């Protein structure tokens, strides 16, 4: 068939494109220069007409609810003309305001009923399907609120049920507010297709029995965070596996843990930076109660739990994105973004719908799971200047409404102190500290003036020391030990420089963070995925190097969390009488102090270290007491990459891990 200027013309007169049909539709078309007309409904031929008028009635009762495609084609002498329209058959449903005070998401009403809601403006109709109605897409039509929120209150028996929303009779999606998700394919494996995800609701379940009633959140100026990927720390163990590692984490002295994102993502293996459901813990890691048990167990040990929250983007297979797909003009949640975003759809943080959704999620985790704070991922990409000039600051403000004392942490790279100075964010990962300190340690070079600025956050633009988190290793870069060995340092010098990186991190003003495995020199390559920590590295005769490094890390963490000098902002870098390549700095001004001597160079150095305070002194890294100090100094020999840390009023560690 060919088209051209002489081709037949065909025009559908009824129904109109996007028309809502409420009776038996009369299909009328007008054709010129045609010998024959044919019509298709939803891709299937329904009639061929060879005489005028070209008319056909479609029995309405045979049409399913939803959107229908009607195509007309006229032919003559091998030439063809075509037109396509869409029309709707809508089921009967009510329009009524959502009852005042009803939150978004599933709500148990205490009378045997549950109210389900879905904010989806512009949708023609939505139904609720689940175990409770045999998954019948037309049994429970939801009520349309004028603001675009669909809702329904219906009886649901006590116990566990699964449900979805059926969008316009053709797309099945789990509730974006689902508290738990079952996402399986036909073989029972972890799935990824949007329609495979089902919301899990446990009705009539008693509240979780929390036991850490005497828990006191660590102060920000004492915070030492242990960051890890769950599948690396406890491969296959999920939340329960992490509980088994808490005694080790506590024994090392860490007082906060920060797992990589645990929100539900597609399939069962991921770093988690592709969230699909913001209110549900990843099902491969365990149940909601398993996560609560982890938080409770951490709190019993005095360990804070910080959630890694991803509110910049979502997985393309998330229910929230699938509601509208790439129709960004219609979507109240996503925006068109042509920049670099790791290939994920970009959330529209300044839209009213997202602000409510985002605030609900942030506040839910802080209250329902009693977490201690949130590290907000990729805050630099929150391109909204609508709140205090920093869109990411609004996320922290939302958290403050639920828990004023929680930690609000930004991952803002490159670092920008103004974000912290001008918003409700408490602190930020200090990427500038990370790359600059690593450069000095790994390249064996020292600029004392630059080191002085790095050690003093106020010289970097921050208002106080707690506004930045010092770190030299995280999930985002290659490990320190791997880079040291790649650069050709001997095993002994690499070990010394790994301790140097830890010492600089843990004696710098402000909170500190260590990446799991850094404490004993893990050197596996960066892998965006599962990369289990080699815990056996510190075992047996061959593990003596790793154990020495781990013992040094443990002593430094204890020093950081207990010594009063390290809770101050005071830091002084010696400018005179220090050999080339060596830095000496003092933490604290009066009373107990800590002094650090670090050899960044490649030559052995003898250093006269000033010890400004009276009293007993200890070498922190080996626990030994110093001989009586003469003239306020002690002499120390530092091997290349070596570091010595001296402290007053510091008790040596007792016992082993």
N, C-alpha and C positions, 0 to 999 in steps of 0.2 A: 504494500500500500504506500502511496505517496501523498505528500501534502504540497500545497501550492496555492497560487492566487485563485485558481479555478476549483479548488477543493470545496466540498460541501461545507456549509456553515451550520453549526448546531448550537442551540442555546437552551439551557434548562430554565424554564419559567417557574416551575414549582417542583419541589420545595426550593427555597432560597438557601444560599450558602450560610451555614451556621444557624439555620432556623431550628426552633424547637417544635417538634411535631406532637400534637396531642390527640390526633384522630387518624383515621385511615388516610395516609398521604396520597394525594393524586399527583402522580408524576406527569408533568407536561413539558414537552420540549418543542422547540420550533426549529425546523430544519429547512434550509434552502439549498437548491441544486442537489437534492439527495434522492436516491432511489430506495434506500433502506436505512433504518435506524435500529441500533441495538443498545441495550442498557445493561449495566452491571451494578450489583449491590454488594459492596464489600468484597469485590474481586470475583464475584460469580455472576455469570450471565443469567438474567431473569426474563428477558423478552427480546424479541426481534419484531419490528413493525415495518411493513412495506407499503403502507398507505397512510395518507393524512386523514385526520389529525394524528400526529404521533403522541398518543396518550396511553398511560398505564396506571392502574391502581395497585398499590402494594398493601396487602392485608396487615394492618397495624399490629394485630395480636401476634404475628409471627416475628416481629422485630424484638430483639433483645434491648434492654436498657443500655444506653451509651451513645457513642458517636458512630455514625454510619457514613460510609463512602458511597457516593452515587456517581457513576460515570456514563456518559452518553457518547455514542459514536455514530456519525452519519457517513454513508459511503455512496460513491458513484464512479463507475468506470475506473476502479482501482485507486481512486483518490479518497481521502478520509479527512474528516474534521471531528475534533473531540472536545469535551468539556467535563470537568470534574468538580464536584461540590461535596461538602460534608453537612450533615444535619444530625439532630439529636432527638433521641427519645428518652425522656426523663421519668424516673419513677416518682410517685407522689412522696413529697417530704415537706416537713414544716420549716417555717422560718420563725425563729424565736431567739431572743437574747440569751447568751450564756448567763446562768444565774450569777449574781454579783458575788465576787469573792472566790469563784471557782478557779483554781490554778490550771495551767496547761499541764497535760500529762494525766496518767491514770490516778484517780482519787477514790479511796475507799470511804464510804459515807457513814459506816458504822451501823447501818440498818440492813445489811445484806445486799446492798447495791454498790455499784462502781460507776463513777462518771468518767467517760473517755472523751478526750478532746484532741483535735488536730487543727492547727492554724494553717489553712490552705486557701487563701483568697483566690477567687477566680475559678475555682473548680465547680463544675456543674452539679455534681452530687458525690457523696462519699458514704460508704457503708462500713459497718463493723463486722468482721468475720472472726470466728474463733471456735475453740472447743465447745463453747457454750451454745452455739447455734448451728453446729454441724458444718461450719465453714460455708454457709449459704450466703452468697454475696447480696441477696435481696431480703434477707430476714430482718436485718436491723439497719434501716436507713437512718443516717445521722441527721440531726437538726442543724439547720444553717443559721448561724448568727450573722447579723448585718456586717460585723467587722471581718467576716471571712473565717471565723472559727467554727468548725463542725464539732458537734458534741452529742452525747447520748448517755443517759443514765439507765442502767438495766441491772437486774439481779444477776449476781455471779456467786456460785457456791464456794464455800471455803475450800482451800486447796490450791494446787498449781494449775494454771491454765495458760494457753498460748493464744495469741490473737494477732491480727493484722488489720490494716485499713484497705478497703478496695476503692480505688480512685476511679471514678467515672465508669465503673463496671468492667474495667479491663486491666488495671495495674494493681498488684497486691504488694503492699509495703508494710514493714514493721513500724511501730510507733517510734518516731524520733526521740520521744521521751521515755522509751522503754528502760526499766530498771535492770533488766537482764535480757539476754538474747540467746536464742537457740538458732544456730546458723549451720545447717547441715545440708549436704547434697543427697541424692537418691541412695547413695551407698553408705550414708551415715558419716561421711568425712566432713571436716570443716569446709563450709561453702564460701562462695564469694558473690554469687549472683544475687541481685537485690531482692528478687521475689522469694529466695530461699530463707531469708531472715525472718524469724518470728519473735515477737515480744513475749516475754515470760512474765506472768503476774502471779504472785503468791498472795492469795486472799485469806484474811483471818490469821496471818502469821504473827505470833507474839513478837514484841520488840527484841532486838538483840540484847543479850545479857552482858553488858560491859563490866569488866572487873578492875580496870586500872583507875580506880576512883581517886587515888592520891597523886596522880600524875601532875607534874608541874612542867610546863613547856620551857625548854632551855632559852635563856636570854639570847638575843641576836648577837651580842658581842662575844658570846661563848660558843657560837654554833660552828661545828665541824661536820660537814655533810659527807656522806658516803654515797656516791652515785653509782648505779649499776643497771644493767639490763637483766630483767628477771631470768630470762633463758640462759644468760651467761653465768649468773651467780648460782642458780640452782636448776640446771638443765632438766626440763620436763617436770619439775616439781611445783611450778606455779607459786601461788601465794603461800601454800603450806610449806613448800621447799625453802622459801625465804625465812619463814619462822624458824626453821632448823638452823639457819645461819645467824640468827640474832645474837646468840651467846658469843659467837666469834666477834661480831661487829661491836658488841658491848665491851668485850674483853680488849679490843683494840682501842677503845676510848671514844669512838664516834658517838655523837649524841643526836644525829639526824640521818635519815636515809632518804634518798631521792631516786626511786626507780624510774626508768624510762617509761613513757606513757603506758598506762594500763587500761585505757578506755577501749571498748570493743572495736576491733579492726577486722578487715577481710582476711580470710583463711586463718591459719593458726600460728604463723611465724612472721614476725615483723618487729622492727624497733618500736612501732606504735605511733609514728608520726603521720599516720594516715587514718585518723579516727573516723569511724563510721557511725557510732552511737555515743554521744557525749555523756549519757547518764548511766551507762552500763559498763561494768568491768569486763575485760576480755574473758570470754568463756573458756578459752584454752588454759587460762591461768587458774580458774576456779570459779566458785559461786560468789555472790555478794557477801554472804556470811563468811566465806573463806578470807576475803579481803578485810572484813571487819575484825576477824580473829588476828590477822597480821597486824593491823593498826593497834589493837588492844594489847597484843604481846609486845610490840615495840614500846608502847607507853608504859607497860609494867617495868620495863628496863630503863625508863627515862629517855627513850629515843623518840625524837619527833619524826613524823612522817610527812614528807613534802610530795605533793602530786605534780607530775610534769603535765601541764595542761596545754593542749594544742587548740587554739581558737582563731588561728589565722586562715586555716583551710581545712577541707575534709576530703575523704575518699570519694571518688566518682560514683562508687556503688552504695554510698550512704543513702538511707531513705530520705533524708532532708534534701539532698541534691536531686534524687530521682523524682521527687514531687513535680519539679518543673524542668529538669534537665538543663539544657543550654538556653532555655528561654529566659534570659536574664531580665528582660523587661517585665515579665510576669512574676518572677521569683522574688519573694520578700526577704530571702535569706542569702542569696549569692549575687555577685556582680561580675560583669565582664572584666577580665584582667589579662592583659597581653604581656605582662612582665614575667620574670623568672619566678616560678612558684612551685618548683619541684614537680610540675605537671599536674598539680591538684587544682580543683575548683576553689576559687577564692571567696571566703565569706565576706558579706557586706556588713562590716562591723558598725556602720553608722545607721543602718536601717532600724526602724522601731522594732520590727519583729525579731531581728537578731539580738538586739540589746536585751529584750525580754528573755529570749531563749538562752543567750550566753550568761546572763545574770542568774537565771534559774539553775543552770548547770553548775556554775561556780559555787553558788550558795548551797546547792544540794550536797555536793561533796564535803563541804566544810561542816555541815550540820549532821547529815545522815551518817557519814563515815568518820566524823571527828578528826579529820586530817588537820595538820598544823599549818599548812600553807600551800601555795601553788607557785611553781616556776612556770611562767608564761613563755611559751616557745615563740621564737621569731617575731618579737614585738616590733622590730624595725619595719616589718612588712604590713603592720596595721596602719594603712595610709589614710587615716582619718584625723583631721585637725579640729574636730568638733567638740572636744572636751579638754579644756585646759591645754590646748595646743598639742595634746598627745592622746591619740585614740587608745593606745594601750593602757594609759592611766585610768581610763574608765573601767577596764577589766578589774584593776586593783580596787577601785572605788566600790565596785559591786561586791567584791570579796569582803571589804570592810563592813558592809552592811550586815553580813552574817556573822562575822567573827572579827571584831576590831583588833584583836591581838595576834591575828594570824600573820605568817610571813608572806609578803607579796614580793616575788622575785621576778625580775625581767631577764630574758636572754636577748640582749640588745647588742648586736654586733654589726659594725664597730661600736664600742662602748660610747655612750653619751651621758655624762653626768647630769645634764639638764633634765632628762627624763625622770631621774630620781629626785632631783631638787624640786621639781615643779608638779609632781603628781603624788598619788597615794602609794606608789611603789616604795617598798622599804629599801631594796638593794638590787644589785644587778651582777650577773656574771661579768667579771672584769677581763674581757678578752685581751685588752691591751697589756695587762699584767702577764697573762699567760704567754703570749707570743714573745714579749720582750724578755722575760725571765728565761724562757726556754732558749732564746737566741744566745743569751750570755752563758748558760750552762752548756749547751750543745756545741757552741762555737768557741768556747774557752776565751771569751773576751769580756772586758769590764769597762764600763763608763760609770764612775762613781756618782757623777751628777745625775745621770739618768736613773741609776739605781735608787738614789735618794728620793727622786720624784715618784718612782714606782712604789716605794715603801710607804710614802705619805699620801693617802688618798686626797687630802685637801690640796696638794700641789697638782693633782690631776683634775681638779674641778669639782670634786665632791664636797659636800658640806661637812661630812663627818666620816669616820673610818668605817662605820657599819654600812655605808651605802654601796660598798662594793664587796664582792666575794672573790678572794684570791684563789687561784687554781693554776696548775700547770698541765693538767691532763683531764680530758673528759671523753665522752663517746665520740666527739666530733673530729678528733685528730689522732694521728699515730701516737703510740705510746712513747714516753720519754726513753725508756730503756731500749726500745727498738731503734730509735733515732740515734742514740749514743753508740750502739753497736754498728749501725749502718755507717756511722762516720769514722769508724776504725779505732775507737778507744779500746784499750785492753779491758778484760773482764773486771779487774780490780778497780781501774779508774772509772769504768762505767758504773760500777756499784757506788763509788764515792759520789759521782755526779748525780746519780739518782737520789741519794740521800740529801745532797745539796739542794736539789729541786724541792724535795719535801720540806727541808728546813726553811727555805725562803718562803714557801707557801704558808707554813704553819707558824712562823714568827712574824709575818707581816701583819700590820693592823687590819682589823675587820674580820668578818666570818671567812672560813676557809672550806675548800672542797677537795676531796680525793676521789679519783675514779677507781672502782673496785679492781684489785690486782696491782695497782700502782704501789701499794704498801710493801710488796715483796718483789717488785721488779718484773711484773708480767710483760712479755715482749711480743705477744701475738700481733699480727697485722690488723689494721682497722678493717672490720667487716661489717657492712650494713646488713645485719641479720644476726643469726645465732653464732656466737663465738665463745664457747664455754671457757671459763677461767680454769687454768691448770692448777688446781689446788695442790696437786702432788709435787708441785715445784718446790715447796718448802718442806718436803718430807725426806727422811732418810739422809744418808751420808752426802748425796749429791745436792741436797737441799740446804746445806749449811750457809751458802751465800744468801739465798732467799730469806732464810731465818734471821740472819744478821740484819739484813735490810728491813725486814718486818719488825724486828725488835727496836730498831732505830725509829721507824715510823710510829710504833706504839708509844715510845718515850716522848716523841715530839707531840703526838696528839694529846697525851696526858698533860704535858706542859701547857699546851694551848688552851685546854679546857679548865685548868686549875690555877694557873699562875696569874696573880692579879696584874702584873705588868703587861701581860698580853691582852688584857681587857681595856687598856688605855689606848689612846691614839698617839702617845708619845713615841717618837723614834728619832734617833740622832745617829748620823753616819759620820764616822771619824774621817777627817780630811788630812791629818798630818801624821807622820811617823808610821805609815802603813806601807808595806812593800807593794811593788807593782803587781797588778792582777789580783790583789787581795782587798776585800771589803770587811770592815768591822763596824757594827752598829749596835746601839743600845736601845732596849725597849724599857719604858718606864722612866719616871723622873725622880721621885723620892720614894723611899721604902724599898720593897722588893724590886729587883730589876733582872733583866735577861740580857746577856751579851752574846752576839753571834760573830764569829770570825769565819770568813769563807774565802777559799782560794779558787778563783775562777780560771787561773792560768795553768800552764803546762809544766811549771817548774815547782819543785819543793820549796816551801817558804817557812822561815822561822818568824813568828809574829809575836810582838809584845802586845798583849790584849789588856786594855784598861778595865779594871773591875771597880766601878765607882762607889759601891756600897759596902759598908761594914757587915760583918756576919759571916756565916758559913756558906761556902760556895760548892756547887757540884757540877761535874761534867755530865750534862744531861744524857748524852748518847751512850756513855758506858756506866753511868750511875755512880762513879767514884767521887769521893770528896777530894777537894783540892788541898794541897799543902797550904800552910799559912801564907796569906797574900802579903807581899812586901811592896811598899810604895804604891799600893793600889794597882798592881799589874801582875799578870802571870804570863809565862812564855809558853807558846805552843808551836809545834812543828806541824804544818799542814802539807800533806801530799797533794799533788795536782788533783783538783776537783774536790779536795777535802773540805770539811766543815767541822767546826767545834761550836758547841752551844753551852754557855755557862749560866747558871741561875742561882739566886739566893732563895732560901726557904723552899726548896724543892725536894720532896721525898722520893727516893728511888722506887722503881716498880718492884712489886713483890709478886712472885708466882709466875707461871708460864701459861700460855694459851693451850 
